[in-house]
Amino acid sequence: MVVAHAPSLTRCAVLTVWYDGACPLCLREIALMRRWDRDGLITFIDLTDPAQPCPLDRRLMLERFHARQGDVIYDGAAGFAAMWRAIPRLRLLGQAARFPPFLWLLEAAYRGFLKLRPILQGWLR
């Protein structure tokens, strides 16, 4: 997976975020991000809709969070950081994630969360 540092988002920049529409955790988070994305810089795509475009293997994209800005596809914590940079109230957190040790910690936390995700989903269903 390509994980690179892209320039800061501007009003003309577009970020695409793919999410698992069958996951109650994901739906709650995406609903919050949509409310906070007041500038409309993010396009959210539900991967459970087979009619929606998917640049990588759909099954693999459902396993981890993915976002794309321009030609760069981010996954895991780097994907979240890209999304956070597009949202003013989360921008500082997204910028901090450009610092490799901080991104490494976020990725470790994300991998831990992925292990708990099925349990948490069961509680919300």
C-alpha positions in Angstrom: 0.0 0.0 0.0 1.3 3.5 -0.9 1.5 5.7 2.1 3.0 9.1 1.4 2.8 12.6 2.6 0.7 14.8 0.4 0.5 18.6 0.5 -2.1 20.2 2.8 -5.7 20.2 1.5 -7.0 23.4 0.0 -10.6 24.3 -0.9 -10.1 22.9 -4.4 -8.6 19.6 -3.2 -10.8 16.6 -3.1 -10.4 13.6 -0.7 -12.2 10.3 -1.3 -12.9 8.1 1.7 -14.1 4.6 1.4 -16.0 3.0 4.3 -17.8 -0.2 5.3 -21.5 0.7 5.1 -22.4 -2.5 6.9 -20.3 -1.6 10.0 -22.3 0.3 12.7 -19.1 1.8 14.0 -18.1 3.0 10.6 -21.5 4.5 9.9 -21.4 6.5 13.1 -18.0 7.8 12.5 -18.7 8.7 8.8 -21.9 10.5 9.9 -19.8 12.6 12.3 -17.2 13.3 9.7 -19.9 14.4 7.2 -21.3 16.8 9.7 -17.8 18.2 10.4 -16.9 18.4 6.7 -18.6 21.8 6.2 -16.4 22.7 3.2 -17.5 19.5 1.4 -13.9 18.5 0.7 -14.5 14.8 1.2 -16.4 12.3 -1.0 -17.6 9.3 1.1 -18.1 6.0 -0.8 -19.8 3.0 0.8 -17.9 -0.1 -0.2 -20.9 -2.3 0.4 -22.6 -0.8 -2.6 -21.3 -2.9 -5.6 -22.2 0.0 -8.0 -19.7 2.3 -6.3 -16.1 2.5 -7.8 -13.3 0.8 -5.9 -9.7 1.3 -6.9 -8.4 -1.8 -5.1 -9.7 -5.2 -4.2 -13.0 -4.4 -2.4 -12.5 -7.2 0.2 -9.1 -5.7 1.1 -10.5 -2.2 1.3 -13.2 -3.4 3.6 -10.6 -4.7 6.0 -8.8 -1.4 6.5 -9.7 2.3 6.2 -8.7 3.9 2.9 -8.6 7.4 1.5 -7.3 9.0 -1.7 -6.1 12.5 -2.4 -5.0 12.9 -6.0 -2.9 9.9 -7.0 -2.0 8.9 -3.4 -4.0 6.2 -1.7 -3.6 6.1 2.1 -4.6 3.2 4.3 -5.0 2.7 8.1 -3.9 5.5 10.3 -2.5 7.5 7.3 -6.0 7.4 5.8 -7.6 8.8 8.9 -4.9 11.5 9.1 -5.6 12.5 5.5 -9.3 12.8 6.4 -8.6 14.7 9.6 -6.5 17.3 7.6 -9.6 18.0 5.5 -11.7 18.8 8.6 -10.8 22.1 10.3 -11.5 20.9 13.9 -9.3 17.8 13.3 -6.6 19.4 11.1 -4.0 19.8 13.9 -4.3 16.1 14.7 -4.0 15.2 11.0 -0.9 17.5 10.7 0.7 15.9 13.8 0.3 12.5 12.1 2.8 13.7 9.4 5.4 13.2 12.2 6.5 9.6 11.6 6.7 8.5 15.3 3.1 9.9 15.9 1.8 8.1 12.8 3.5 4.9 13.9 1.6 5.2 17.3 -1.7 5.9 15.5 -1.2 2.9 13.3 -0.4 0.6 16.2 -3.6 1.8 18.0 -5.6 1.3 14.7 -4.3 -2.3 14.4 -5.3 -2.9 18.0 -8.7 -1.5 17.2 -9.1 -3.8 14.2 -8.8 -6.8 16.5 -11.6 -5.4 18.7 -13.8 -4.2 15.8 -15.9 -7.4 15.5 -16.7 -7.4 19.2 -17.6 -3.7 19.1 -19.7 -4.2 16.0 -21.7 -6.9 17.8 -22.5 -4.6 20.7 -23.8 -2.0 18.3 -26.0 -4.3 16.2 
